[in-house]
């Protein structure tokens, strides 16, 4: 049962490199809505990069910051929210995001993820889990198969992104949102 009202957030979930941030930004301007990225909020509020947080305090601490960030969004409406790839690892995160959000799982093949990520990872301060690895494709595959069921079971809609430009994917989501959202004039 989809929890639709005219103030719903649009929440994008999915693996690193699938395009959550680019698509979210596109949708933010196309729909004239604020775009929020939970990783950016963590960086801004902590004053530290994601890699620094992982390296100095560990993944568990990062996940706690991620959960606090999502909690802080509980009273946000009408936003486009891009999440970190690991957001589904905590049930609480998804329960909070679903309270006022429609969840779109952006699903891309490992090839798509590798292509989108390979040029950015060298100086990446954002994806420590994928840094320093010689076999990006293998690591992404491992991660994807561990998380796939969580992405699927937590999503209201699954959007395939392979071979589609950002604006086409954004428009596809906007179209769905228009169809399900009452009184959505934008
Ligand atoms: C993570 C993905 C990253 C970031 C952190 C952990 C993950 O975000 O939250 O490095 O566990 O998959 P992106 O999905 O934007 O890369």
Backbone and ligand atoms as CSV (ligand in chain L), in Angstrom:
chain,resi,resn,atom,element,x,y,z
A,1,UNK,N,N,0.853,-1.197,0.000
A,1,UNK,CA,C,0.000,0.000,0.000
A,1,UNK,C,C,0.890,1.248,0.000
A,2,UNK,N,N,0.720,2.094,-0.999
A,2,UNK,CA,C,1.594,3.249,-1.114
A,2,UNK,C,C,1.032,4.424,-0.323
A,3,UNK,N,N,1.951,5.057,0.390
A,3,UNK,CA,C,1.560,6.109,1.307
A,3,UNK,C,C,1.620,7.456,0.595
A,4,UNK,N,N,0.645,7.746,-0.231
A,4,UNK,CA,C,0.770,8.953,-1.052
A,4,UNK,C,C,0.019,10.138,-0.486
A,5,UNK,N,N,0.663,11.268,-0.408
A,5,UNK,CA,C,-0.034,12.531,-0.214
A,5,UNK,C,C,0.716,13.586,-1.000
A,6,UNK,N,N,0.153,14.773,-1.086
A,6,UNK,CA,C,0.761,15.746,-2.005
A,6,UNK,C,C,2.049,16.357,-1.485
A,7,UNK,N,N,2.418,16.029,-0.269
A,7,UNK,CA,C,3.662,16.569,0.280
A,7,UNK,C,C,4.792,15.549,0.292
A,8,UNK,N,N,4.540,14.382,-0.248
A,8,UNK,CA,C,5.544,13.317,-0.149
A,8,UNK,C,C,6.921,13.720,-0.666
A,9,UNK,N,N,7.918,13.237,0.059
A,9,UNK,CA,C,9.264,13.308,-0.488
A,9,UNK,C,C,9.417,12.237,-1.559
A,10,UNK,N,N,10.365,12.462,-2.441
A,10,UNK,CA,C,10.753,11.423,-3.397
A,10,UNK,C,C,12.131,10.962,-2.956
A,11,UNK,N,N,12.242,9.691,-2.612
A,11,UNK,CA,C,13.485,9.178,-2.042
A,11,UNK,C,C,14.144,8.216,-3.040
A,12,UNK,N,N,15.400,8.496,-3.338
A,12,UNK,CA,C,16.129,7.662,-4.296
A,12,UNK,C,C,17.097,6.754,-3.550
A,13,UNK,N,N,16.976,5.457,-3.787
A,13,UNK,CA,C,17.911,4.502,-3.181
A,13,UNK,C,C,18.596,3.705,-4.298
A,14,UNK,N,N,19.714,3.089,-3.954
A,14,UNK,CA,C,20.422,2.270,-4.946
A,14,UNK,C,C,21.920,2.341,-4.721
A,15,UNK,N,N,22.614,1.564,-5.494
A,15,UNK,CA,C,24.063,1.420,-5.332
A,15,UNK,C,C,24.822,2.696,-5.684
A,16,UNK,N,N,26.041,2.792,-5.178
A,16,UNK,CA,C,26.958,3.856,-5.596
A,16,UNK,C,C,27.096,3.817,-7.109
A,17,UNK,N,N,27.066,4.999,-7.717
A,17,UNK,CA,C,27.308,5.072,-9.158
A,17,UNK,C,C,26.074,4.889,-10.013
A,18,UNK,N,N,24.933,4.688,-9.391
A,18,UNK,CA,C,23.732,4.469,-10.195
A,18,UNK,C,C,23.124,5.794,-10.668
A,19,UNK,N,N,23.535,6.888,-10.016
A,19,UNK,CA,C,23.086,8.202,-10.485
A,19,UNK,C,C,22.095,8.904,-9.573
A,20,UNK,N,N,22.015,8.483,-8.302
A,20,UNK,CA,C,21.018,9.079,-7.387
A,20,UNK,C,C,21.161,10.599,-7.302
A,21,UNK,N,N,22.404,11.061,-7.149
A,21,UNK,CA,C,22.600,12.505,-6.969
A,21,UNK,C,C,22.303,13.273,-8.251
A,22,UNK,N,N,22.822,12.804,-9.378
A,22,UNK,CA,C,22.577,13.533,-10.640
A,22,UNK,C,C,21.091,13.535,-10.987
A,23,UNK,N,N,20.453,12.396,-10.807
A,23,UNK,CA,C,19.025,12.319,-11.139
A,23,UNK,C,C,18.217,13.174,-10.156
A,24,UNK,N,N,18.591,13.100,-8.883
A,24,UNK,CA,C,17.901,13.898,-7.865
A,24,UNK,C,C,18.017,15.389,-8.151
A,25,UNK,N,N,19.212,15.826,-8.573
A,25,UNK,CA,C,19.401,17.258,-8.880
A,25,UNK,C,C,18.559,17.646,-10.089
A,26,UNK,N,N,18.556,16.779,-11.072
A,26,UNK,CA,C,17.738,17.056,-12.262
A,26,UNK,C,C,16.277,17.229,-11.839
A,27,UNK,N,N,15.788,16.297,-11.029
A,27,UNK,CA,C,14.380,16.340,-10.625
A,27,UNK,C,C,14.079,17.563,-9.759
A,28,UNK,N,N,15.034,17.907,-8.915
A,28,UNK,CA,C,14.854,19.086,-8.067
A,28,UNK,C,C,14.576,20.317,-8.918
A,29,UNK,N,N,15.385,20.502,-9.972
A,29,UNK,CA,C,15.122,21.707,-10.773
A,29,UNK,C,C,13.902,21.517,-11.659
A,30,UNK,N,N,13.683,20.315,-12.174
A,30,UNK,CA,C,12.509,20.109,-13.038
A,30,UNK,C,C,11.198,20.284,-12.266
A,31,UNK,N,N,11.206,19.921,-10.991
A,31,UNK,CA,C,9.975,19.984,-10.200
A,31,UNK,C,C,9.947,21.205,-9.284
A,32,UNK,N,N,11.009,21.988,-9.339
A,32,UNK,CA,C,11.131,23.135,-8.461
A,32,UNK,C,C,10.993,22.749,-6.975
A,33,UNK,N,N,11.727,21.708,-6.634
A,33,UNK,CA,C,11.736,21.233,-5.246
A,33,UNK,C,C,13.158,21.210,-4.730
A,34,UNK,N,N,13.302,21.314,-3.426
A,34,UNK,CA,C,14.645,21.221,-2.855
A,34,UNK,C,C,15.189,19.824,-3.008
A,35,UNK,N,N,16.468,19.779,-3.321
A,35,UNK,CA,C,17.157,18.494,-3.408
A,35,UNK,C,C,18.079,18.348,-2.195
A,36,UNK,N,N,17.991,17.198,-1.538
A,36,UNK,CA,C,18.869,16.919,-0.401
A,36,UNK,C,C,19.610,15.610,-0.637
A,37,UNK,N,N,20.860,15.583,-0.191
A,37,UNK,CA,C,21.656,14.368,-0.326
A,37,UNK,C,C,22.142,14.019,1.078
A,38,UNK,N,N,21.790,12.843,1.569
A,38,UNK,CA,C,22.097,12.546,2.983
A,38,UNK,C,C,23.610,12.535,3.239
A,39,UNK,N,N,24.391,12.106,2.244
A,39,UNK,CA,C,25.846,12.130,2.434
A,39,UNK,C,C,26.356,13.570,2.559
A,40,UNK,N,N,25.806,14.460,1.738
A,40,UNK,CA,C,26.224,15.870,1.826
A,40,UNK,C,C,25.862,16.450,3.191
A,41,UNK,N,N,24.705,16.061,3.704
A,41,UNK,CA,C,24.298,16.576,5.025
A,41,UNK,C,C,25.284,16.085,6.084
A,42,UNK,N,N,25.677,14.817,5.983
A,42,UNK,CA,C,26.636,14.266,6.959
A,42,UNK,C,C,27.958,15.033,6.885
A,43,UNK,N,N,28.422,15.314,5.665
A,43,UNK,CA,C,29.691,16.037,5.497
A,43,UNK,C,C,29.569,17.452,6.065
A,44,UNK,N,N,28.456,18.103,5.757
A,44,UNK,CA,C,28.294,19.483,6.225
A,44,UNK,C,C,28.169,19.548,7.742
A,45,UNK,N,N,27.350,18.669,8.307
A,45,UNK,CA,C,27.122,18.779,9.755
A,45,UNK,C,C,28.340,18.302,10.565
A,46,UNK,N,N,29.084,17.332,10.038
A,46,UNK,CA,C,30.240,16.838,10.802
A,46,UNK,C,C,31.508,17.627,10.480
A,47,UNK,N,N,31.517,18.306,9.327
A,47,UNK,CA,C,32.730,19.015,8.911
A,47,UNK,C,C,33.824,18.064,8.471
A,48,UNK,N,N,33.456,16.817,8.164
A,48,UNK,CA,C,34.472,15.817,7.772
A,48,UNK,C,C,34.025,15.099,6.494
A,49,UNK,N,N,34.987,14.614,5.740
A,49,UNK,CA,C,34.597,13.845,4.554
A,49,UNK,C,C,34.122,12.455,4.993
A,50,UNK,N,N,33.402,11.795,4.087
A,50,UNK,CA,C,32.923,10.435,4.392
A,50,UNK,C,C,34.123,9.497,4.602
A,51,UNK,N,N,35.144,9.663,3.761
A,51,UNK,CA,C,36.320,8.779,3.904
A,51,UNK,C,C,36.999,8.992,5.254
A,52,UNK,N,N,37.098,10.239,5.667
A,52,UNK,CA,C,37.726,10.527,6.962
A,52,UNK,C,C,36.914,9.868,8.088
A,53,UNK,N,N,35.600,9.975,8.010
A,53,UNK,CA,C,34.751,9.382,9.060
A,53,UNK,C,C,34.961,7.865,9.112
A,54,UNK,N,N,34.953,7.218,7.953
A,54,UNK,CA,C,35.166,5.764,7.921
A,54,UNK,C,C,36.545,5.410,8.486
A,55,UNK,N,N,37.557,6.137,8.016
A,55,UNK,CA,C,38.926,5.764,8.405
A,55,UNK,C,C,39.208,6.028,9.876
A,56,UNK,N,N,38.685,7.136,10.390
A,56,UNK,CA,C,38.995,7.501,11.779
A,56,UNK,C,C,38.067,6.842,12.795
A,57,UNK,N,N,36.808,6.713,12.435
A,57,UNK,CA,C,35.818,6.250,13.433
A,57,UNK,C,C,35.152,4.935,13.074
A,58,UNK,N,N,35.310,4.505,11.830
A,58,UNK,CA,C,34.750,3.204,11.437
A,58,UNK,C,C,33.369,3.312,10.809
A,59,UNK,N,N,32.994,2.228,10.147
A,59,UNK,CA,C,31.712,2.224,9.426
A,59,UNK,C,C,30.519,2.347,10.379
A,60,UNK,N,N,30.649,1.706,11.557
A,60,UNK,CA,C,29.514,1.710,12.488
A,60,UNK,C,C,29.134,3.147,12.876
A,61,UNK,N,N,30.164,3.939,13.101
A,61,UNK,CA,C,29.939,5.334,13.479
A,61,UNK,C,C,29.290,6.100,12.325
A,62,UNK,N,N,29.792,5.830,11.097
A,62,UNK,CA,C,29.180,6.472,9.930
A,62,UNK,C,C,27.692,6.111,9.840
A,63,UNK,N,N,27.376,4.825,10.063
A,63,UNK,CA,C,25.967,4.392,9.962
A,63,UNK,C,C,25.099,5.098,11.012
A,64,UNK,N,N,25.698,5.377,12.153
A,64,UNK,CA,C,24.956,6.094,13.204
A,64,UNK,C,C,24.662,7.534,12.741
A,65,UNK,N,N,25.690,8.172,12.152
A,65,UNK,CA,C,25.481,9.535,11.623
A,65,UNK,C,C,24.427,9.521,10.520
A,66,UNK,N,N,24.477,8.475,9.712
A,66,UNK,CA,C,23.511,8.352,8.612
A,66,UNK,C,C,22.092,8.238,9.191
A,67,UNK,N,N,21.967,7.432,10.242
A,67,UNK,CA,C,20.637,7.259,10.847
A,67,UNK,C,C,20.136,8.568,11.476
A,68,UNK,N,N,21.040,9.270,12.159
A,68,UNK,CA,C,20.656,10.557,12.764
A,68,UNK,C,C,20.222,11.551,11.692
A,69,UNK,N,N,20.922,11.518,10.568
A,69,UNK,CA,C,20.592,12.432,9.456
A,69,UNK,C,C,19.197,12.132,8.931
A,70,UNK,N,N,18.910,10.858,8.775
A,70,UNK,CA,C,17.592,10.484,8.249
A,70,UNK,C,C,16.504,10.841,9.266
A,71,UNK,N,N,16.840,10.664,10.525
A,71,UNK,CA,C,15.896,11.066,11.571
A,71,UNK,C,C,15.603,12.566,11.477
A,72,UNK,N,N,16.639,13.334,11.191
A,72,UNK,CA,C,16.461,14.798,11.116
A,72,UNK,C,C,15.590,15.201,9.925
A,73,UNK,N,N,15.358,14.269,9.010
A,73,UNK,CA,C,14.521,14.575,7.838
A,73,UNK,C,C,13.056,14.182,8.043
A,74,UNK,N,N,12.754,13.676,9.239
A,74,UNK,CA,C,11.395,13.165,9.470
A,74,UNK,C,C,10.322,14.222,9.253
A,75,UNK,N,N,10.662,15.469,9.530
A,75,UNK,CA,C,9.668,16.529,9.331
A,75,UNK,C,C,9.882,17.327,8.055
A,76,UNK,N,N,10.586,16.744,7.119
A,76,UNK,CA,C,10.794,17.413,5.827
A,76,UNK,C,C,9.752,16.922,4.835
A,77,UNK,N,N,9.237,17.842,4.064
A,77,UNK,CA,C,8.203,17.508,3.078
A,77,UNK,C,C,8.608,18.051,1.723
A,78,UNK,N,N,8.037,17.441,0.709
A,78,UNK,CA,C,8.213,18.006,-0.651
A,78,UNK,C,C,9.641,18.032,-1.150
A,79,UNK,N,N,10.482,17.186,-0.627
A,79,UNK,CA,C,11.889,17.204,-1.036
A,79,UNK,C,C,12.184,16.049,-1.989
A,80,UNK,N,N,13.284,16.203,-2.686
A,80,UNK,CA,C,13.874,15.079,-3.406
A,80,UNK,C,C,15.078,14.664,-2.559
A,81,UNK,N,N,15.132,13.411,-2.143
A,81,UNK,CA,C,16.205,12.990,-1.234
A,81,UNK,C,C,17.029,11.867,-1.875
A,82,UNK,N,N,18.320,12.129,-2.070
A,82,UNK,CA,C,19.229,11.061,-2.503
A,82,UNK,C,C,19.909,10.498,-1.260
A,83,UNK,N,N,19.993,9.181,-1.191
A,83,UNK,CA,C,20.564,8.529,-0.008
A,83,UNK,C,C,21.890,7.857,-0.359
A,84,UNK,N,N,22.656,7.506,0.660
A,84,UNK,CA,C,23.874,6.726,0.437
A,84,UNK,C,C,23.485,5.277,0.101
A,85,UNK,N,N,24.352,4.602,-0.621
A,85,UNK,CA,C,24.043,3.237,-1.066
A,85,UNK,C,C,23.733,2.258,0.057
A,86,UNK,N,N,24.263,2.543,1.265
A,86,UNK,CA,C,24.080,1.601,2.365
A,86,UNK,C,C,22.876,1.907,3.243
A,87,UNK,N,N,22.047,2.835,2.810
A,87,UNK,CA,C,20.927,3.262,3.668
A,87,UNK,C,C,19.997,2.102,4.023
A,88,UNK,N,N,19.905,1.131,3.128
A,88,UNK,CA,C,18.977,0.002,3.344
A,88,UNK,C,C,19.475,-0.989,4.395
A,89,UNK,N,N,20.724,-0.829,4.813
A,89,UNK,CA,C,21.273,-1.795,5.774
A,89,UNK,C,C,20.619,-1.673,7.151
A,90,UNK,N,N,20.004,-0.534,7.401
A,90,UNK,CA,C,19.315,-0.298,8.687
A,90,UNK,C,C,17.819,-0.203,8.438
A,91,UNK,N,N,17.064,-1.127,8.997
A,91,UNK,CA,C,15.608,-1.074,8.798
A,91,UNK,C,C,15.011,0.245,9.263
A,92,UNK,N,N,15.555,0.757,10.364
A,92,UNK,CA,C,15.017,2.010,10.913
A,92,UNK,C,C,15.079,3.139,9.891
A,93,UNK,N,N,16.184,3.166,9.138
A,93,UNK,CA,C,16.316,4.222,8.118
A,93,UNK,C,C,15.141,4.166,7.153
A,94,UNK,N,N,14.873,2.969,6.682
A,94,UNK,CA,C,13.845,2.846,5.658
A,94,UNK,C,C,12.462,3.119,6.253
A,95,UNK,N,N,12.244,2.693,7.497
A,95,UNK,CA,C,10.950,2.977,8.136
A,95,UNK,C,C,10.732,4.488,8.221
A,96,UNK,N,N,11.790,5.205,8.573
A,96,UNK,CA,C,11.654,6.668,8.704
A,96,UNK,C,C,11.426,7.310,7.328
A,97,UNK,N,N,12.194,6.872,6.336
A,97,UNK,CA,C,12.062,7.478,4.997
A,97,UNK,C,C,10.684,7.204,4.394
A,98,UNK,N,N,10.121,6.022,4.722
A,98,UNK,CA,C,8.819,5.656,4.145
A,98,UNK,C,C,7.667,6.428,4.785
A,99,UNK,N,N,7.901,6.967,5.977
A,99,UNK,CA,C,6.809,7.679,6.665
A,99,UNK,C,C,6.258,8.789,5.794
A,100,UNK,N,N,7.138,9.473,5.098
A,100,UNK,CA,C,6.668,10.570,4.265
A,100,UNK,C,C,7.348,10.569,2.896
A,101,UNK,N,N,7.688,9.386,2.427
A,101,UNK,CA,C,8.399,9.361,1.151
A,101,UNK,C,C,7.983,8.188,0.290
A,102,UNK,N,N,8.043,8.411,-1.003
A,102,UNK,CA,C,7.863,7.331,-1.964
A,102,UNK,C,C,9.270,6.894,-2.365
A,103,UNK,N,N,9.508,5.599,-2.295
A,103,UNK,CA,C,10.877,5.109,-2.461
A,103,UNK,C,C,11.079,4.559,-3.876
A,104,UNK,N,N,12.046,5.127,-4.563
A,104,UNK,CA,C,12.396,4.677,-5.912
A,104,UNK,C,C,13.774,4.016,-5.867
A,105,UNK,N,N,13.800,2.743,-6.235
A,105,UNK,CA,C,15.082,2.026,-6.318
A,105,UNK,C,C,15.617,2.181,-7.733
A,106,UNK,N,N,16.763,2.843,-7.851
A,106,UNK,CA,C,17.411,2.982,-9.159
A,106,UNK,C,C,18.289,1.757,-9.340
A,107,UNK,N,N,17.956,0.967,-10.333
A,107,UNK,CA,C,18.639,-0.314,-10.521
A,107,UNK,C,C,19.465,-0.295,-11.802
A,108,UNK,N,N,20.763,-0.497,-11.643
A,108,UNK,CA,C,21.637,-0.507,-12.817
A,108,UNK,C,C,22.521,-1.741,-12.802
A,109,UNK,N,N,22.973,-2.150,-13.967
A,109,UNK,CA,C,23.862,-3.311,-14.052
A,109,UNK,C,C,25.235,-2.947,-13.484
A,110,UNK,N,N,26.012,-3.963,-13.169
A,110,UNK,CA,C,27.362,-3.724,-12.657
A,110,UNK,C,C,28.168,-2.913,-13.685
A,111,UNK,N,N,27.974,-3.196,-14.964
A,111,UNK,CA,C,28.662,-2.436,-16.020
A,111,UNK,C,C,28.370,-0.951,-15.941
A,112,UNK,N,N,27.096,-0.633,-15.767
A,112,UNK,CA,C,26.710,0.781,-15.658
A,112,UNK,C,C,27.388,1.419,-14.452
A,113,UNK,N,N,27.367,0.714,-13.326
A,113,UNK,CA,C,27.967,1.269,-12.101
A,113,UNK,C,C,29.466,1.495,-12.312
A,114,UNK,N,N,30.126,0.491,-12.887
A,114,UNK,CA,C,31.571,0.606,-13.114
A,114,UNK,C,C,31.849,1.789,-14.037
A,115,UNK,N,N,31.105,1.882,-15.120
A,115,UNK,CA,C,31.332,2.987,-16.066
A,115,UNK,C,C,31.147,4.342,-15.408
A,116,UNK,N,N,30.140,4.445,-14.574
A,116,UNK,CA,C,29.897,5.742,-13.919
A,116,UNK,C,C,30.938,6.058,-12.855
A,117,UNK,N,N,31.495,5.012,-12.248
A,117,UNK,CA,C,32.385,5.246,-11.101
A,117,UNK,C,C,33.861,5.294,-11.446
A,118,UNK,N,N,34.248,4.620,-12.525
A,118,UNK,CA,C,35.685,4.363,-12.701
A,118,UNK,C,C,36.531,5.631,-12.786
A,119,UNK,N,N,35.973,6.679,-13.361
A,119,UNK,CA,C,36.794,7.887,-13.496
A,119,UNK,C,C,36.805,8.715,-12.214
A,120,UNK,N,N,35.892,8.443,-11.308
A,120,UNK,CA,C,35.783,9.321,-10.129
A,120,UNK,C,C,36.461,8.747,-8.878
A,121,UNK,N,N,36.744,7.458,-8.883
A,121,UNK,CA,C,37.155,6.843,-7.611
A,121,UNK,C,C,38.556,7.209,-7.144
A,122,UNK,N,N,39.410,7.626,-8.076
A,122,UNK,CA,C,40.800,7.847,-7.731
A,122,UNK,C,C,40.959,8.832,-6.561
A,123,UNK,N,N,40.284,9.964,-6.678
A,123,UNK,CA,C,40.399,10.961,-5.599
A,123,UNK,C,C,39.103,11.084,-4.813
A,124,UNK,N,N,38.400,10.003,-4.757
A,124,UNK,CA,C,37.075,10.046,-4.142
A,124,UNK,C,C,37.173,10.093,-2.613
A,125,UNK,N,N,36.467,11.076,-2.025
A,125,UNK,CA,C,36.462,11.163,-0.556
A,125,UNK,C,C,35.101,10.733,-0.026
A,126,UNK,N,N,34.399,10.021,-0.849
A,126,UNK,CA,C,32.988,9.786,-0.602
A,126,UNK,C,C,32.658,8.291,-0.510
A,127,UNK,N,N,33.518,7.494,-1.110
A,127,UNK,CA,C,33.195,6.066,-1.219
A,127,UNK,C,C,34.340,5.188,-0.732
A,128,UNK,N,N,34.644,5.254,0.549
A,128,UNK,CA,C,35.777,4.488,1.067
A,128,UNK,C,C,35.614,2.983,0.868
A,129,UNK,N,N,34.370,2.501,0.832
A,129,UNK,CA,C,34.168,1.055,0.687
A,129,UNK,C,C,34.603,0.556,-0.689
A,130,UNK,N,N,34.708,1.486,-1.628
A,130,UNK,CA,C,35.111,1.082,-2.980
A,130,UNK,C,C,36.508,1.581,-3.333
A,131,UNK,N,N,37.146,2.251,-2.382
A,131,UNK,CA,C,38.478,2.790,-2.670
A,131,UNK,C,C,39.518,1.682,-2.570
A,132,UNK,N,N,40.673,1.931,-3.060
A,132,UNK,CA,C,41.793,0.977,-2.970
A,132,UNK,C,C,41.449,-0.411,-3.445
A,133,UNK,N,N,40.615,-0.544,-4.392
A,133,UNK,CA,C,40.417,-1.916,-4.828
A,133,UNK,C,C,40.755,-2.059,-6.295
A,134,UNK,N,N,41.363,-3.200,-6.568
A,134,UNK,CA,C,41.826,-3.428,-7.935
A,134,UNK,C,C,40.716,-3.948,-8.802
A,135,UNK,N,N,39.725,-4.527,-8.163
A,135,UNK,CA,C,38.656,-5.112,-8.975
A,135,UNK,C,C,37.307,-4.500,-8.590
A,136,UNK,N,N,37.075,-3.337,-9.155
A,136,UNK,CA,C,35.853,-2.593,-8.832
A,136,UNK,C,C,34.611,-3.413,-9.150
A,137,UNK,N,N,34.653,-4.063,-10.307
A,137,UNK,CA,C,33.502,-4.826,-10.755
A,137,UNK,C,C,33.155,-5.942,-9.746
A,138,UNK,N,N,34.172,-6.653,-9.284
A,138,UNK,CA,C,33.946,-7.743,-8.331
A,138,UNK,C,C,33.367,-7.198,-7.018
A,139,UNK,N,N,33.959,-6.106,-6.556
A,139,UNK,CA,C,33.487,-5.541,-5.284
A,139,UNK,C,C,32.058,-5.023,-5.359
A,140,UNK,N,N,31.759,-4.410,-6.491
A,140,UNK,CA,C,30.387,-3.919,-6.657
A,140,UNK,C,C,29.409,-5.097,-6.716
A,141,UNK,N,N,29.835,-6.158,-7.400
A,141,UNK,CA,C,28.973,-7.336,-7.529
A,141,UNK,C,C,28.653,-7.923,-6.148
A,142,UNK,N,N,29.714,-8.082,-5.349
A,142,UNK,CA,C,29.538,-8.617,-3.988
A,142,UNK,C,C,28.534,-7.786,-3.193
A,143,UNK,N,N,28.740,-6.469,-3.277
A,143,UNK,CA,C,27.899,-5.538,-2.523
A,143,UNK,C,C,26.453,-5.592,-3.034
A,144,UNK,N,N,26.341,-5.608,-4.339
A,144,UNK,CA,C,25.021,-5.592,-4.963
A,144,UNK,C,C,24.216,-6.838,-4.573
A,145,UNK,N,N,24.863,-7.997,-4.605
A,145,UNK,CA,C,24.101,-9.204,-4.302
A,145,UNK,C,C,23.728,-9.298,-2.827
A,146,UNK,N,N,24.512,-8.681,-1.981
A,146,UNK,CA,C,24.149,-8.643,-0.555
A,146,UNK,C,C,22.967,-7.710,-0.316
A,147,UNK,N,N,22.868,-6.665,-1.151
A,147,UNK,CA,C,21.879,-5.617,-0.869
A,147,UNK,C,C,20.635,-5.675,-1.743
A,148,UNK,N,N,20.726,-6.419,-2.828
A,148,UNK,CA,C,19.668,-6.329,-3.842
A,148,UNK,C,C,18.262,-6.548,-3.249
A,149,UNK,N,N,18.137,-7.615,-2.436
A,149,UNK,CA,C,16.811,-7.901,-1.871
A,149,UNK,C,C,16.325,-6.782,-0.967
A,150,UNK,N,N,17.273,-6.148,-0.296
A,150,UNK,CA,C,16.877,-5.031,0.579
A,150,UNK,C,C,16.387,-3.850,-0.246
A,151,UNK,N,N,17.088,-3.582,-1.354
A,151,UNK,CA,C,16.637,-2.482,-2.223
A,151,UNK,C,C,15.236,-2.783,-2.754
A,152,UNK,N,N,15.063,-4.019,-3.194
A,152,UNK,CA,C,13.774,-4.361,-3.810
A,152,UNK,C,C,12.661,-4.326,-2.763
A,153,UNK,N,N,12.899,-4.961,-1.629
A,153,UNK,CA,C,11.805,-5.058,-0.659
A,153,UNK,C,C,11.460,-3.702,-0.045
A,154,UNK,N,N,12.396,-2.771,-0.096
A,154,UNK,CA,C,12.115,-1.452,0.485
A,154,UNK,C,C,11.603,-0.437,-0.526
A,155,UNK,N,N,11.465,-0.855,-1.793
A,155,UNK,CA,C,11.099,0.158,-2.785
A,155,UNK,C,C,9.624,0.099,-3.137
A,156,UNK,N,N,9.092,1.269,-3.484
A,156,UNK,CA,C,7.744,1.319,-4.048
A,156,UNK,C,C,7.812,1.118,-5.553
A,157,UNK,N,N,8.888,1.613,-6.155
A,157,UNK,CA,C,9.069,1.489,-7.608
A,157,UNK,C,C,10.517,1.141,-7.908
A,158,UNK,N,N,10.686,0.316,-8.927
A,158,UNK,CA,C,12.041,-0.013,-9.388
A,158,UNK,C,C,12.230,0.646,-10.750
A,159,UNK,N,N,13.268,1.439,-10.854
A,159,UNK,CA,C,13.529,2.154,-12.109
A,159,UNK,C,C,14.825,1.621,-12.709
A,160,UNK,N,N,14.733,1.073,-13.877
A,160,UNK,CA,C,15.934,0.565,-14.566
A,160,UNK,C,C,16.669,1.740,-15.206
A,161,UNK,N,N,17.963,1.816,-14.967
A,161,UNK,CA,C,18.680,3.004,-15.462
A,161,UNK,C,C,19.636,2.727,-16.622
A,162,UNK,N,N,19.868,1.452,-16.916
A,162,UNK,CA,C,20.878,1.145,-17.938
A,162,UNK,C,C,20.571,1.840,-19.262
A,163,UNK,N,N,21.605,2.421,-19.847
A,163,UNK,CA,C,21.531,3.053,-21.181
A,163,UNK,C,C,20.514,4.186,-21.276
A,164,UNK,N,N,20.181,4.778,-20.143
A,164,UNK,CA,C,19.245,5.910,-20.217
A,164,UNK,C,C,19.946,7.165,-19.712
A,165,UNK,N,N,19.760,8.293,-20.397
A,165,UNK,CA,C,20.331,9.540,-19.869
A,165,UNK,C,C,19.595,10.013,-18.609
A,166,UNK,N,N,20.287,10.851,-17.853
A,166,UNK,CA,C,19.761,11.354,-16.572
A,166,UNK,C,C,18.352,11.954,-16.720
A,167,UNK,N,N,18.176,12.806,-17.737
A,167,UNK,CA,C,16.880,13.498,-17.841
A,167,UNK,C,C,15.736,12.516,-18.138
A,168,UNK,N,N,16.036,11.479,-18.911
A,168,UNK,CA,C,14.982,10.500,-19.221
A,168,UNK,C,C,14.578,9.745,-17.950
A,169,UNK,N,N,15.576,9.392,-17.144
A,169,UNK,CA,C,15.271,8.683,-15.888
A,169,UNK,C,C,14.485,9.610,-14.955
A,170,UNK,N,N,14.965,10.857,-14.868
A,170,UNK,CA,C,14.273,11.831,-14.014
A,170,UNK,C,C,12.823,11.995,-14.444
A,171,UNK,N,N,12.609,12.131,-15.737
A,171,UNK,CA,C,11.242,12.323,-16.237
A,171,UNK,C,C,10.371,11.085,-15.985
A,172,UNK,N,N,10.990,9.921,-16.071
A,172,UNK,CA,C,10.240,8.674,-15.810
A,172,UNK,C,C,9.712,8.669,-14.367
A,173,UNK,N,N,10.559,9.090,-13.456
A,173,UNK,CA,C,10.144,9.122,-12.043
A,173,UNK,C,C,9.087,10.207,-11.831
A,174,UNK,N,N,9.308,11.362,-12.463
A,174,UNK,CA,C,8.345,12.463,-12.313
A,174,UNK,C,C,6.970,12.022,-12.835
A,175,UNK,N,N,6.988,11.312,-13.943
A,175,UNK,CA,C,5.728,10.834,-14.524
A,175,UNK,C,C,4.989,9.909,-13.549
A,176,UNK,N,N,5.715,8.996,-12.960
A,176,UNK,CA,C,5.096,8.082,-11.979
A,176,UNK,C,C,4.537,8.879,-10.815
A,177,UNK,N,N,5.353,9.815,-10.353
A,177,UNK,CA,C,4.943,10.611,-9.200
A,177,UNK,C,C,3.676,11.413,-9.499
A,178,UNK,N,N,3.619,11.960,-10.722
A,178,UNK,CA,C,2.421,12.722,-11.113
A,178,UNK,C,C,1.198,11.818,-11.114
A,179,UNK,N,N,1.397,10.594,-11.586
A,179,UNK,CA,C,0.252,9.679,-11.677
A,179,UNK,C,C,-0.281,9.278,-10.307
A,180,UNK,N,N,0.598,9.154,-9.329
A,180,UNK,CA,C,0.136,8.675,-8.024
A,180,UNK,C,C,-0.174,9.804,-7.045
A,181,UNK,N,N,0.296,11.005,-7.370
A,181,UNK,CA,C,0.200,12.073,-6.397
A,181,UNK,C,C,-1.067,12.906,-6.635
A,182,UNK,N,N,-1.914,13.029,-5.623
A,182,UNK,CA,C,-3.114,13.814,-5.807
A,182,UNK,C,C,-2.793,15.301,-5.928
A,183,UNK,N,N,-3.509,16.020,-6.755
A,183,UNK,CA,C,-3.343,17.479,-6.901
A,183,UNK,C,C,-1.906,17.883,-7.144
A,184,UNK,N,N,-1.199,17.161,-7.956
A,184,UNK,CA,C,0.194,17.562,-8.158
A,184,UNK,C,C,0.305,18.446,-9.394
A,185,UNK,N,N,0.273,19.727,-9.181
A,185,UNK,CA,C,0.462,20.666,-10.286
A,185,UNK,C,C,1.839,21.252,-10.176
A,186,UNK,N,N,2.693,20.852,-11.054
A,186,UNK,CA,C,4.014,21.495,-11.051
A,186,UNK,C,C,4.536,21.522,-12.472
L,1,LIG,C1,C,28.048,3.848,0.765
L,1,LIG,C2,C,27.761,4.668,-0.309
L,1,LIG,C3,C,28.163,6.076,-0.371
L,1,LIG,C4,C,28.365,6.652,1.028
L,1,LIG,C5,C,29.271,5.777,1.837
L,1,LIG,C6,C,28.734,4.352,1.986
L,1,LIG,C7,C,27.627,2.430,0.739
L,1,LIG,O1,O,27.180,6.859,-1.042
L,1,LIG,O2,O,27.148,6.780,1.704
L,1,LIG,O3,O,30.536,5.766,1.222
L,1,LIG,O4,O,27.621,1.776,1.793
L,1,LIG,O5,O,27.256,1.941,-0.355
L,1,LIG,P1,P,26.842,6.752,-2.609
L,1,LIG,O6,O,25.781,5.702,-2.754
L,1,LIG,O7,O,26.354,8.108,-2.993
L,1,LIG,O8,O,28.096,6.385,-3.312
